[in-house]
Amino acid sequence: MDTREIYTFVSVGLHQHLPSCTKASPAATSSSWCPSSTTSTAKSASAATSATKSSSTLCRRDGYVPLLESNGYTVKKLLGIGAFGHVYECMKLDTTDTVAIKVIPRYQAEFGQEEVHNHEQLRAFDPDLNNFIRFNRHFGLSGHVFLEFERLDMTVLDLFESSVRPFHLSEIQVITQQILVALNILRSLGMIHRDIKLDNIMLINHRLHPLRVKLIDFGLACKVKELSIGEILYIPEHRAPEVYLGLPLNEAVDMWALGCVMVSMYINNNLFSGKCELGTMEEIVQLLGHPDDHLLNTGVYTRKYFYKDKDSWKMKTECIHEPKRINSSEALSHPFFTMKQFPSEPINESRFDFNHK
């Protein structure tokens, strides 16, 4: 199976139209409560390095630490700073359990309440069976919103950066299948995640349970019916063509992003450059095909990338054909996951250098 086959199984095409709605959502920035991505994998790795510091260097100037330590926690370290808050590793004084606390500042408290609401909707499902992070509780202090989660191990981005080689297809298969299960739960609730990326997929314990992962950061999740036509979602290199073109949106935008993540694990780079919108759209069309004219006729942003030549649309460079993208449920039945195409070998820890700088 080559790179194109891996990508095509989840991510090709533009498809069904959905009702639009009036509620706008936050801009497509990372809200990861692990060190967050900016516009590329490399920049994300740099942010992760700079954001992770010991609490001993932060306690004296970090106003959240005294609030936590006066309310039953010992702050062990800062795990990361994202667009919507700080995340700390803490120990609960009453149980000695280690947890992760996400703090969303008072001026962004509405986003914190949205994230709490999203996690409350997921409570009906077992987070261990369905591969999403366990949400314990939330509370407010001085107007800030605090969310307590189970403490996971490391992000797949951390693993990616520590690895001495690209991911094997069997490893990509294992990781992706688990995320599809989580996305299928969201789909059953009529929701999308809107922030699928390597640093929002975390390993539970990379030594005891290699490649056992969970999906994190539901801060941007929302109901499909709340999406607006023309809304900009995802960083450019993970952005689906229907977002670029300004077409009606649904959970397929998550599937596109997941396809991009799969390929990046395999080729050790982004599939699409994301350097500029026109260039990225050209790359998408060259690799996967030209959108049907009936879709381009309705796209809010079509004329940014295509021009009308008599009765048909032409890209401002070149164009080809495109098929339909599958959903998370269909993807779980795809031969990539159901057939034993790759050796079911245990992960050899020597393949990864976790001390690599």
C-alpha positions in Angstrom: 0.0 0.0 0.0 1.5 3.3 -1.1 1.1 6.9 0.3 -1.8 7.6 -2.1 -3.7 4.5 -1.0 -3.3 5.3 2.7 -4.6 8.8 2.1 -7.4 7.9 -0.3 -9.1 5.4 1.9 -10.4 8.2 4.2 -9.9 11.6 2.7 -10.8 12.0 -0.9 -13.6 14.1 -2.3 -16.3 16.7 -1.6 -19.7 15.4 -0.7 -23.1 15.9 0.7 -24.5 19.3 1.6 -25.9 19.9 5.1 -28.1 22.7 6.5 -26.1 25.8 7.5 -26.6 27.6 10.8 -25.9 31.0 12.2 -23.6 30.2 15.1 -20.0 31.1 14.4 -17.1 29.3 16.1 -13.6 30.2 17.2 -11.0 30.7 14.6 -9.1 27.7 13.5 -6.3 27.9 16.1 -5.1 25.1 18.3 -6.7 24.7 21.6 -4.6 21.7 22.5 -3.9 21.3 26.2 -0.6 19.8 25.3 1.8 22.1 23.6 -0.2 23.3 20.6 0.4 23.3 16.9 0.9 26.5 15.0 1.1 26.1 11.2 3.3 23.1 10.8 4.6 19.9 12.6 8.0 21.5 13.0 6.5 24.6 14.6 4.4 22.4 16.9 7.4 20.5 18.1 9.2 23.8 18.8 6.2 25.1 20.8 6.2 21.8 22.8 9.8 22.2 23.7 9.5 25.8 24.8 6.2 25.4 26.7 7.2 22.5 28.9 9.0 23.8 32.0 9.2 22.7 35.6 6.8 24.2 38.1 9.7 25.4 40.2 10.4 28.1 37.5 6.7 29.0 37.3 5.2 29.0 40.7 6.4 32.5 41.7 4.8 34.2 38.7 2.0 31.9 37.7 -1.2 33.0 39.3 -3.0 29.7 38.6 -0.6 27.7 40.8 -1.7 29.3 44.1 -5.3 28.8 43.2 -4.8 25.1 42.6 -2.6 24.6 45.6 -5.2 26.2 47.9 -7.9 23.9 46.5 -6.6 20.4 47.1 -3.8 20.0 44.5 0.0 20.0 44.4 1.2 21.4 41.1 4.0 19.3 39.8 4.7 20.9 36.5 3.4 22.9 33.5 2.6 20.5 30.7 1.7 23.1 28.0 0.2 26.3 27.0 -2.4 26.4 24.2 -4.7 28.9 22.6 -7.3 28.5 25.3 -5.4 27.8 28.4 -2.6 26.3 30.5 -2.3 22.6 31.4 -0.7 21.4 34.6 0.3 18.0 36.0 -1.1 17.9 39.5 -1.4 15.5 42.5 -4.7 15.4 44.3 -3.9 15.7 48.0 -6.9 13.6 49.1 -6.1 10.6 46.9 -2.5 11.2 45.7 -3.7 10.5 42.2 -1.9 12.3 39.4 -4.2 14.3 37.1 -4.0 16.9 34.4 -5.7 20.2 35.1 -6.6 22.5 32.2 -7.1 26.2 33.2 -9.1 28.5 30.9 -8.7 32.1 31.9 -11.8 34.2 32.9 -11.7 36.2 29.6 -12.2 33.0 27.7 -14.5 31.3 30.2 -17.2 30.8 27.6 -14.9 28.5 25.7 -14.3 26.6 29.0 -18.0 26.2 29.5 -18.3 24.9 25.9 -15.6 22.3 26.5 -17.3 21.2 29.8 -20.6 20.9 27.9 -18.9 18.7 25.2 -17.4 16.4 27.8 -20.8 16.1 29.6 -22.3 14.8 26.3 -19.5 12.1 26.2 -20.2 10.9 29.7 -22.7 8.3 28.4 -19.7 6.5 26.8 -16.8 4.6 28.3 -13.7 6.7 27.6 -11.4 3.6 27.8 -13.5 1.5 25.4 -14.0 4.5 23.0 -10.6 6.0 23.1 -11.1 9.5 24.3 -9.7 11.2 27.4 -11.4 10.7 30.7 -13.0 13.9 32.1 -13.2 13.8 35.9 -14.8 17.1 36.9 -14.7 20.9 36.5 -14.8 23.8 38.9 -14.5 27.6 38.9 -12.1 29.8 40.8 -11.8 33.6 40.5 -13.7 33.5 37.3 -11.4 30.9 35.6 -12.6 27.5 34.5 -10.7 24.4 35.7 -11.1 21.0 34.0 -9.7 17.9 35.6 -8.6 15.0 33.3 -6.8 11.7 33.7 -3.1 12.1 33.2 -2.0 10.5 30.0 1.6 9.9 28.9 2.9 11.6 25.7 1.4 12.8 22.5 1.9 11.0 19.2 3.7 14.1 18.1 6.2 13.5 21.0 6.6 9.9 19.8 6.9 11.0 16.2 9.7 13.4 17.1 11.5 10.8 19.4 11.3 8.1 16.8 14.5 7.1 14.9 12.3 6.1 11.9 8.9 6.9 10.3 5.9 4.9 11.6 5.3 1.5 10.2 2.0 0.9 8.4 1.0 -1.6 11.2 1.5 1.2 13.8 -0.4 3.7 11.7 -3.2 1.1 11.4 -3.4 0.6 15.2 -3.4 4.3 16.0 -5.9 5.3 13.4 -8.4 2.6 14.2 -8.6 3.8 17.8 -9.2 7.4 16.7 -11.9 6.3 14.3 -13.7 4.6 17.2 -13.6 8.0 19.1 -14.8 9.9 16.0 -17.6 7.4 15.5 -18.9 8.3 19.0 -18.8 12.0 18.1 -20.6 11.2 14.9 -23.3 9.3 16.8 -23.9 12.5 18.8 -24.0 14.6 15.7 -20.7 16.3 16.6 -17.3 16.9 15.1 -13.9 17.4 16.8 -12.4 20.1 14.5 -8.9 19.7 15.8 -7.5 16.3 14.7 -3.7 16.4 14.8 -0.7 14.5 16.1 -0.6 16.5 19.4 -4.2 15.8 20.1 -3.7 12.1 20.1 -2.0 10.8 23.3 -0.5 7.5 24.3 -1.8 6.1 27.6 1.6 4.6 28.6 4.1 4.1 25.8 6.1 1.5 27.7 3.4 -0.6 29.2 0.9 -0.3 26.4 2.7 0.7 23.2 0.5 2.6 20.7 -2.6 2.5 23.0 -4.0 6.0 22.4 -6.8 8.4 23.2 -8.2 11.4 21.5 -7.9 14.6 23.6 -8.9 18.3 23.5 -12.6 18.7 22.8 -12.5 22.5 23.2 -13.4 23.1 19.6 -15.9 20.3 19.2 -19.4 21.2 18.2 -22.6 20.0 16.7 -22.5 19.6 13.0 -25.7 21.7 12.8 -23.8 24.6 14.4 -21.3 24.9 11.5 -21.7 27.8 9.2 -21.0 27.9 5.4 -17.8 29.8 4.9 -16.4 29.0 8.4 -12.7 28.4 8.4 -11.6 25.2 10.2 -8.3 23.6 10.8 -4.7 24.7 10.0 -4.1 25.0 6.2 -2.2 21.7 5.8 -5.1 19.8 7.4 -8.0 21.8 5.9 -10.5 19.9 3.8 -11.3 21.2 0.2 -14.9 22.0 1.2 -13.6 24.4 3.8 -11.3 26.1 1.3 -14.2 26.4 -1.2 -16.9 27.5 1.3 -19.2 24.6 1.0 -21.6 23.1 3.6 -19.6 21.3 6.3 -20.0 18.1 8.3 -17.9 15.4 10.1 -16.0 14.7 6.9 -13.6 17.6 7.8 -12.3 15.4 10.7 -11.9 12.5 8.3 -9.8 14.6 6.0 -7.6 15.8 8.8 -7.2 12.2 10.0 -6.1 11.2 6.5 -3.5 14.0 6.6 -2.2 12.8 10.0 -1.9 9.2 8.7 0.2 10.3 5.7 2.4 12.6 7.8 3.2 9.6 10.1 4.1 7.5 7.1 6.2 10.0 5.1 7.6 12.0 8.0 6.2 15.2 6.6 3.0 17.0 5.8 1.2 15.8 2.7 0.2 19.3 1.8 2.5 22.3 2.4 -0.1 24.7 3.8 2.2 27.6 2.9 -0.6 29.4 1.0 -4.2 28.6 0.4 -4.0 28.7 -3.4 -0.9 26.5 -3.5 -2.5 24.0 -1.0 -5.7 23.8 -3.1 -3.6 23.2 -6.2 -1.7 20.4 -4.4 -5.1 18.8 -3.3 -6.4 18.9 -6.9 -3.3 17.6 -8.4 -3.2 14.6 -6.0 -6.9 13.8 -5.6 -8.9 15.4 -8.4 -11.0 18.2 -9.5 -14.3 18.9 -7.6 -17.5 18.5 -9.6 -18.8 21.7 -11.2 -22.1 21.6 -9.3 -20.1 21.9 -6.1 -18.0 24.7 -7.4 -21.1 26.5 -8.5 -22.2 26.8 -4.8 -18.8 27.4 -3.1 -18.6 30.8 -1.3 -14.8 30.9 -2.0 -14.7 29.1 -5.4 -13.4 32.1 -7.3 -10.3 32.3 -5.1 -9.1 29.0 -6.7 -11.1 28.5 -10.0 -12.2 30.6 -12.9 -15.2 30.0 -15.2 -14.3 29.0 -18.7 -17.5 28.9 -20.8 -19.7 26.4 -19.0 -17.1 24.7 -16.8 -14.8 25.7 -14.0 -11.0 25.6 -14.5 -8.5 25.8 -11.7 -6.1 28.7 -11.9 -3.6 26.0 -12.7 -4.5 22.4 -13.4 -7.4 20.0 -12.7 -8.5 16.3 -12.4 -11.4 14.0 -11.0 -12.4 13.2 -7.4 -14.2 10.4 -5.5 -16.3 10.3 -2.3 -14.8 10.4 1.2 -16.0 7.7 3.6 -17.1 8.3 7.2 -15.7 6.9 10.4 -18.1 3.9 10.6 -17.3 2.9 7.0 -13.6 3.4 7.6 -13.6 0.9 10.5 -14.8 -1.7 8.0 -12.1 -0.8 5.5 -9.6 -3.6 4.6 -6.8 -1.4 6.0 -8.2 -2.3 9.4 -10.1 -5.5 9.0 -7.5 -7.5 7.0 -4.2 -8.6 8.5 -2.2 -6.8 5.9 0.7 -6.1 8.2 2.6 -8.2 10.7 1.0 -8.1 14.2 4.4 -7.7 15.8 4.9 -6.2 19.2 6.4 -2.8 19.2 10.1 -2.9 19.8 11.1 -0.1 22.2 14.6 -0.1 20.7 13.0 1.4 17.6 12.3 4.6 19.5 14.9 6.7 21.2 12.9 8.5 24.0 16.0 10.3 25.1 16.4 11.9 21.7 16.6 15.7 21.9 
